[in-house]
Amino acid sequence: MSELHQLTVSQAVKKIRLNQLTPLELVDSLLARIQELEPKLDAWVTVDAEGARKTAKTLTAEAKRGKFRGPLHGIPVGIKDIYDTKGLKTTMGSPIFANNIPDTDSAVVARLRKVGATILGKTETTEFAYLDPAPTRNPWNPEHTPGGSSSGSAVAVSAKMCALAFGTQTGGSIMRPASFCGITAIKPTYDLLSREGIYPQSWSLDHAGFMTRSVEDLRLTLGALTSTEFTTKVRKPRLGIPTTYFKEAGTEEVTANYEDTLVKLRGAGAEVIDFKLPDSFKVIHSAHRIIMFAEAAAIHEAKFSENPRLYRPHMQGEVYSGLIIPSSTYLHAQRIRGKFRSELAASMKDIDALLIPSAPTPALKGLASTGDAAFNAPWSLAGFPTVTIPSGLTGDCLPLGVQLVAKPYEEAKLLDAAAWCETTLPFKAEPSL
């Protein structure tokens, strides 16, 4: 029992199918792990021990009869606290929703239940999935940020309190915390996973996605959510390397790790080619902020007008800024977005994926900032699917990652490239807990 928290999703699924492990044993092991580590890390808003054990008992009985609901039968899952969960408090990281208990599940949570997952609890988020940080600490070094906004989900997976957790990304809120915490994650194409029942940060930028500890687990989970069989076709990929911006904008350690990664991938046989970013890339960060601010202001305007002091400083600033953006400026930003999306897709026609660092910095010291989304926001703006995998450590033993970006709906090709890179860049380090 003491080692069950070490299992990946794929390993646990196999053991449950072979009756070598019961869903209840797995849940109990993870609940014990949470009890041990949660006081140090603050990854969870709510741990539904009673509900998770009740579900796990039912799933255990079904498994003993040879009945399996789906590919994730018996797998405990952490859910970012902006996804509605029926009968389970959903707070959005805000006192405004401190006592909010939804009557229905979000679409993703409903799908998880249908394919056999157990909802273990709700993970910490920055307020309304923006910049005001959660109390969560990085398991590699508690004095450093875990990133955000999907802070709790990244920490829960990294610290092995669960093997699968869900987050959202508007700028870099899945890729960056996963990279800071040394795990894998996927942000699928914009509309591949439903956002129904997820509290919006920005309607046209928000993505649902999830975190695991292996690309194999990303593949299994995405298949379960989309009823698609993502068969493994691991082959040497053709990777595009942007010739501008990303090398210059990263810290020295990030850039050095990236260069070392490219050497390793080339040496293993990947075709690594220079890639020219579209001219529209020069203004996409501004376009992203305009769209995000304007849409956030529209989402929060009514509640904000009642009592702006209930919002924390960054959220206040976002809403105030969004309220003064002219509609013509918003529409112009959307036109820039459309141009960038089409130009980027056309320029990627001869490669499997772009490869860039997952973040400009490693996890920052202190909890005041969740980090910089500059390396992630372009792909959130375009709605292109991305995967991050660990690629090394800093001198202070903090994780670094690389991010792969593919064209829309090419998740199969993206996962194949990520699996090959993961094999070529074996990452065995673990948090210091």
C-alpha positions, 0 to 999 in steps of 0.5 A, a space after each residue: 500500500 505504501 508504494 501505490 502513490 508511485 504508480 502512473 495512470 497507465 500502470 494503475 489501469 493495468 493493475 486494476 484490470 488484472 485484479 492486482 490492485 483495487 480502486 479502493 486501495 489506490 484511493 486510500 494510498 493517495 489519501 494517506 499521501 495527501 494527509 502527509 504532504 498537504 500541510 507543507 504544500 497546500 495543493 488542495 482546496 477540498 479533499 473529498 475523502 468520503 466521496 472518493 472512498 464511496 465511489 472507489 468501493 463501487 468501482 472495486 465491486 464492479 472490477 471484481 465482476 469484470 465490469 469496467 466503465 471505461 479506460 480510467 476505471 478506478 483512477 483518482 483525479 484532481 480537479 482545478 477549483 474552477 470546474 463545476 463538481 456536483 455537490 462539491 464546493 467550487 470556489 474559483 479561488 475567490 471569497 465571492 464563491 466560498 460557499 458555492 456548491 454546483 448542482 451539476 458537473 462540468 462536461 469534463 468531470 461528467 465525462 471522467 465519471 463516465 469512463 470510471 475516474 474517481 474525483 479525489 478533490 478540488 485543487 488550488 487555483 489563482 483567483 479566477 485563474 488569473 495572477 493573484 497566487 494560490 497558497 500552493 508551494 513547489 514540491 521541488 523547493 517550497 520557497 519557490 512558486 509552482 506556477 499558475 494558475 493551475 497551481 494545485 493540479 501541478 503540485 498534486 501530480 508532481 508530489 504524487 498525491 494523484 497521477 492525473 489532475 486537470 487544469 485550464 490555460 488562458 495564457 500559460 496556466 497548464 504548461 508553465 506550472 507543469 514545467 515548474 513542477 517537472 511533469 508532463 501536460 497537454 493543452 489540446 486544441 482550443 475546442 477539443 475538450 468542452 469548457 461547459 461548466 468551467 468558470 471562464 477567464 476569457 471565453 475565446 482563449 480558455 482551454 481545458 487540459 491536464 497533467 500527468 507524469 508521462 506522455 503515455 498517460 497523456 495519450 491514454 487520458 486524451 483518448 478516454 476523454 475524446 473516445 479516440 484511440 491514439 495509437 503509439 507511432 513513435 518515430 523520429 520527428 521533424 521539429 521546427 526551431 524558431 530563429 527569433 525571440 525564444 532564445 533571447 527571451 529566456 534566462 541563461 539556464 533556460 537557454 543553455 538547457 534548450 541548446 543542450 536538448 537540441 544537441 541530444 535530439 539531433 544526435 538521436 536522429 530528429 530532423 531539427 530545422 530553423 523555423 521563421 515565425 510569421 510577421 504577425 508574431 511581433 504583436 500577438 502578445 499585445 493582442 492576447 492581453 487585449 482580448 483577455 482583458 476585454 473578455 474578463 471585464 465582460 465576465 466580471 462586470 456585474 459582480 465587480 460593480 457591486 463590490 470591487 474590493 472583493 477582488 484581489 489586486 491583479 484581478 482588479 487591475 485586469 477588470 479595470 483595464 478591460 472596461 476601458 478597452 474600446 470595442 474597435 481595439 478588441 476587434 482589431 486584436 481578434 483580426 490579428 489573432 486570425 491572421 497569426 493563426 492562419 499564417 502559423 498553420 501554413 508555415 508549419 505544414 512541413 514539420 511535426 511540431 515546433 520545439 521551444 522552452 516551456 517557460 522563460 525562467 525556472 520556478 521563481 523564488 517567492 510566492 508573489 508571482 506565478 511566472 511569465 506566460 510569454 512562451 505559452 500565450 502565442 499558442 493559447 491565442 492561436 488555439 494550437 495544441 501543446 505538450 510540455 515534458 521535463 528536459 533537465 534541472 537548474 543548478 539549484 535542482 529546479 525542473 526545466 521543460 521543453 514545449 512542443 506545439 502542433 497544428 490544430 487537431 494534430 494531437 496524435 502527431 504531437 503525442 508521437 513527437 512528445 513520446 519520442 522526445 521523452 524517450 530521448 530525454 529521460 528525466 529521472 529526478 524527483 522532488 526533494 520531499 
